[in-house]
Structure formats: structure tokens, C-alpha cells
Amino acid sequence: MTRTENTTVAVVGGGPAGVMLGLLLARAGIEVTVLEKHSDFLRDFRGDTIHPSTLQLLDELGLIDEFLKLPHYKAYELAGETDSGRIRLADLKGLGSTRYPYIAFVPQWDFLDLMTDIGRTYPTFRLVMKAEGHTLLTRGRQVTGVRYSDPDGEHELHADLVVAADGRDSRLRDEARLRPRDLGAPMDVAWFRISRKDTDPAGTFGKVTRGDFLVNINRGDYWQLAYLIPKDGYPQLVEAGIQTLRDRIARLLPFLADRTAAELRSFDDVSVLTVALNRLRRWHRPGLLLIGDAAHAMSPIGGVGINLAIQDAVAAANLLYPKLRAGTVTEADLARVQRRRTPPTVVTQGIQRFIQRRVIASVLGGGSDPVRVPAPLRLILSTGLPQRVTGQFIGVGVRPEHVRTPDRGRSAG
Ligand SMILES: Cc1cc2nc3c(=O)[nH]c(=O)nc-3n(C[C@H](O)[C@H](O)[C@H](O)COP(=O)(O)OP(=O)(O)OC[C@H]3O[C@@H](n4cnc5c(N)ncnc54)[C@H](O)[C@@H]3O)c2cc1C
């Protein structure tokens, strides 16, 4: 069966960027259809870090109380352990500009379920699950919609604007023949979880020693662990065997040694993230805008990916909604979204790249020297100032956005 449908904005991809954009536009009275290829949002080991900048947006949307009812863990600081002891890396407690001075770790599916549940209360919001956007509909150079498939067949969705929020392997980006510039990453990440006991240390921290880098995220009753491996090194890790991974974890975090055999039974319990750091030179074509990971894949450093994707959505909604209402969106309007979001993207990726090169590549490069923080740096860190700066950078970021779109009201009942 083939359907032909019309909407004002077709958003392809129901991740943080697409869902936030859909909600903001629908709330402002613009007709939006969000296409999501999966049947639900249940994906483990995705970005689960909701930073103060996003918490502030949830506050501005009047959703913060509902959000904070979701099971979550609050991290007020981030720390790291090296061979010369523990250091605090980021302090969010001192963030003066926000009422939410912490990172809330929330399963991404809970966050997306909440946002789409709220979205559905607006008559102009439509979410189609199991709907994969695959081909751009065009008239000359102008994108006029998207063809998608769902269990009923192939459909054509015509729209004034198509937004590709379909993530870092964006199909619509390929369709539009836009190619991101690869900025490189020296590592990939093996993710797994191990249960947490009350006697374990509190907090979220990383353990760094020569050749090994493990990040330990406190998720309440379990630890979410990210073990960094050299780029494309996962096959070698698998070849070395699961016992080798268990041994490395036990060496890095001895308190986990009693659980690794039972809980890391094989590499089936491990997920690998191929780290990508890239961005598009051009985020648009007439009638098409790319946002979030589709426009710029972020490194996992700082856990900023979701938050930047959401900031793109807020900026796009703020800048485009009057034009969408008037039916006059031009490519110049889409270029304004890119101009607004390029500086935060470039600065954040620049810092991630610096850390990747100077810290991660050097640690994973091996050698026999222990990883120590030099005494002058320890002295500077002891003032607490650098941690407040990193707390500001991670938590609030560069050019935080605020909701400027109106709320035209939910459906009655
Ligand atoms: C393993 C892993 C761990 C991560 N950890 C963190 C972290 O701790 N903190 C953090 O901030 N970021 C993290 N990230 C990055 C973060 O998840 C992304 O930056 C963020 O989700 C980007 O949001 P997005 O909406 O742009 O894209 P995505 O979240 O990738 O969402 C894209 C959506 O589009 C859907 N889709 C794709 N193609 C189509 C199509 N053709 N048609 C319809 N739907 C489609 C996908 O199913 C998906 O739901 C992690 C990423 C991964 C992969």
C-alpha cells in the first residue's frame, strides 16, 4: 500500500534531536511528523547524560518535575584516578547560572518516552514508529519531502521542510550527497555493565594507567563501564579472550574482581562503539536541514552528544518557527541555523580533539611509564578553579540555547 501524506515539517529520526525539534514545533502549532525506524526507543549504551543545559530547557518547557520523577542518578562532579592518586576533573556544584548543577544519568529511552508522550498531547504532533525514511523527494534542487517505508508499505510524505535527525550514519545525508569531514579519533569504546554493591565507592570516575583507560559511571544499582581501546582494536580485544578483559578490569578496579566472571560471561555482554568525530561543511540544502549527530558526530568525551543535539533542535525551532508559520522558509533561514550552531560545535570538537590527542592517544599508546599528574598541574588543580571551568564547559557548554517558541496549547482532555 502506498500513502501520500502532507505535513509542514518531516523529521527523520526519533533521537534526542528529532524528538526535541518535533515537540517544540508541535507545541508552537506547526504540524510535524517524526519518523523513527525502530519500534521503540529501547537501546542500551546510548547517551544517557542529561546536562544542566538540557535540564534548564526542560525547566523552560515546564517538564522538569516530570523528568526528575524518572529513575536517575545525579553526578555533581567528575573525577579521575591516575597512578598518582585521585583528581577532580569537573565541578558542577559551583555553576551559578543554573538551578540544576549536576548531570542527570537517565536511560535515553525513558527520556525519549517522556518527550514523545508530551508531544502526543499536541494535536500537531505525529510520531510514526517502524518508519524508515530512505529517499528524498525533490523538485529540481528543492527537497519537497521524503519517501519512507513502514510495515504497511512505501509512502510519500510531502513537507515544506525535511529535517534529517537520523544520527551519525545518516541515510538522508548520503541521499543529499553531503559528506562530513572526518576529524579523527584514536579510540573506540567497549561498553558493558556490572552490578554495584553498597560497599563500592560512590561517584562517577575514570581510572587511567599506562595502556588502560576505564570510565566508571555510577547508575545506582549497576556500574556502566566504558573501556577505551585503540581505534579498530576490538577484534584484538576479542581475540585476547574475555578473561583478559576481566583481568584488566580487576587490575584497574579491584572491587569489581568478585563479579566479572559471573557478569561478563562472554563478549555477548559487551557492546562496541566506533567513536567518530566529524562535521558537515554544509548542514542544509533547499528544503533540507541536518541537525544533531547527522551534522556532527561527537566524541564521547564529556558526554555532550545528546546535549548538543538537543541544542541544535532548540536553535532550529527558535529560528525557523516564524518562517514555518508563514510558509516562507528559505535556504538562507536554514543557513542561519548552521551559523548559530557551528561555533559551539567547533569549539567543543576542538577541545575533544585536543584531549583525544594529548591524553587518550598517549595513554593507549602504551609504554611503561606510570600515568602521573605533574606536580605543577596538581597545584593548579588544588585551587578548584580549573574544575569549575571544566564543569561550566561540560555542563552548560558554549552558547546555551533557550526556548523562544510559544506554547499554543495541548489537545483538550
Ligand atoms: C554507544 C554510545 C554511547 C554514547 N554515550 C553518550 C553519552 O554518554 N553521552 C552523550 O551525550 N552522548 C553519548 N553518545 C552520543 C549520543 O547518543 C548522540 O550524540 C545523540 O544521541 C545524538 O542524537 P541525535 O538525535 O542526533 O541522533 P541519534 O541519537 O543517533 O538518533 C537518531 C535516530 O534516528 C533513527 N534513524 C536512523 N536512521 C533513520 C531513518 N532512515 N529513518 C528513520 N529513523 C532513523 C535512529 O533509530 C535513532 O533513533 C553515545 C553514542 C553511542 C552510540
The ligand as a Tripos MOL2 file, in Angstrom:
@<TRIPOS>MOLECULE
LIG
   53    58     1     0     0
SMALL
NO_CHARGES

@<TRIPOS>ATOM
      1 C1         27.2510    3.6180   22.4050 C.3       1 LIG1
      2 C2         27.0540    5.1240   22.5050 C.ar      1 LIG1
      3 C3         27.2550    5.7460   23.7110 C.ar      1 LIG1
      4 C4         27.0940    7.1300   23.8060 C.ar      1 LIG1
      5 N1         27.2660    7.7360   25.0010 N.ar      1 LIG1
      6 C5         26.9640    9.0550   25.1330 C.ar      1 LIG1
      7 C6         26.9370    9.6930   26.4070 C.ar      1 LIG1
      8 O1         27.2210    9.0740   27.4330 O.2       1 LIG1
      9 N2         26.5590   10.9920   26.4560 N.ar      1 LIG1
     10 C7         26.1960   11.6870   25.3420 C.ar      1 LIG1
     11 O2         25.8160   12.8610   25.4510 O.2       1 LIG1
     12 N3         26.2420   11.1290   24.1410 N.ar      1 LIG1
     13 C8         26.5870    9.8270   24.0070 C.ar      1 LIG1
     14 N4         26.5280    9.2280   22.7930 N.ar      1 LIG1
     15 C9         26.1790   10.0400   21.6430 C.3       1 LIG1
     16 C10        24.7140   10.3470   21.6640 C.3       1 LIG1
     17 O3         23.9430    9.1540   21.7810 O.3       1 LIG1
     18 C11        24.3940   11.0910   20.4000 C.3       1 LIG1
     19 O4         25.2560   12.2130   20.2580 O.3       1 LIG1
     20 C12        22.9760   11.5990   20.4200 C.3       1 LIG1
     21 O5         22.0800   10.5510   20.6780 O.3       1 LIG1
     22 C13        22.6790   12.2680   19.0910 C.3       1 LIG1
     23 O6         21.3240   12.4740   18.9680 O.3       1 LIG1
     24 P1         20.6480   12.5040   17.5440 P.3       1 LIG1
     25 O7         19.2050   12.6810   17.8150 O.co2     1 LIG1
     26 O8         21.3480   13.4670   16.6780 O.co2     1 LIG1
     27 O9         20.9440   11.0810   16.8990 O.3       1 LIG1
     28 P2         20.6090    9.6280   17.4300 P.3       1 LIG1
     29 O10        20.5090    9.5520   18.8900 O.co2     1 LIG1
     30 O11        21.5620    8.7150   16.7450 O.co2     1 LIG1
     31 O12        19.1400    9.3620   16.8850 O.3       1 LIG1
     32 C14        18.8880    9.0910   15.5520 C.3       1 LIG1
     33 C15        17.5560    8.3610   15.4810 C.3       1 LIG1
     34 O13        17.1950    8.2320   14.1330 O.3       1 LIG1
     35 C16        16.7400    6.9180   13.8980 C.3       1 LIG1
     36 N5         17.0010    6.6850   12.4730 N.ar      1 LIG1
     37 C17        18.1920    6.4770   11.8740 C.ar      1 LIG1
     38 N6         18.0380    6.3920   10.5480 N.ar      1 LIG1
     39 C18        16.7190    6.5450   10.3120 C.ar      1 LIG1
     40 C19        15.9360    6.5460    9.1290 C.ar      1 LIG1
     41 N7         16.4970    6.3890    7.9180 N.pl3     1 LIG1
     42 N8         14.5880    6.7200    9.2420 N.ar      1 LIG1
     43 C20        14.0090    6.8900   10.4570 C.ar      1 LIG1
     44 N9         14.7080    6.8810   11.6050 N.ar      1 LIG1
     45 C21        16.0420    6.7210   11.5320 C.ar      1 LIG1
     46 C22        17.5420    6.0670   14.8300 C.3       1 LIG1
     47 O14        16.8830    4.8430   15.1030 O.3       1 LIG1
     48 C23        17.6180    6.9640   16.0560 C.3       1 LIG1
     49 O15        16.5230    6.7740   16.9300 O.3       1 LIG1
     50 C24        26.7180    7.8690   22.6630 C.ar      1 LIG1
     51 C25        26.5160    7.2240   21.4420 C.ar      1 LIG1
     52 C26        26.6550    5.8540   21.3630 C.ar      1 LIG1
     53 C27        26.4000    5.1810   20.0230 C.3       1 LIG1
@<TRIPOS>BOND
     1     1     2 1
     2     2     3 ar
     3     2    52 ar
     4     3     4 ar
     5     4     5 ar
     6     4    50 ar
     7     5     6 ar
     8     6     7 ar
     9     6    13 1
    10     7     8 2
    11     7     9 ar
    12     9    10 ar
    13    10    11 2
    14    10    12 ar
    15    12    13 ar
    16    13    14 ar
    17    14    15 1
    18    14    50 ar
    19    15    16 1
    20    16    17 1
    21    16    18 1
    22    18    19 1
    23    18    20 1
    24    20    21 1
    25    20    22 1
    26    22    23 1
    27    23    24 1
    28    24    25 2
    29    24    26 1
    30    24    27 1
    31    27    28 1
    32    28    29 2
    33    28    30 1
    34    28    31 1
    35    31    32 1
    36    32    33 1
    37    33    34 1
    38    33    48 1
    39    34    35 1
    40    35    36 1
    41    35    46 1
    42    36    37 ar
    43    36    45 ar
    44    37    38 ar
    45    38    39 ar
    46    39    40 ar
    47    39    45 ar
    48    40    41 1
    49    40    42 ar
    50    42    43 ar
    51    43    44 ar
    52    44    45 ar
    53    46    47 1
    54    46    48 1
    55    48    49 1
    56    50    51 ar
    57    51    52 ar
    58    52    53 1
@<TRIPOS>SUBSTRUCTURE
     1 LIG1         1 GROUP 0 **** ****
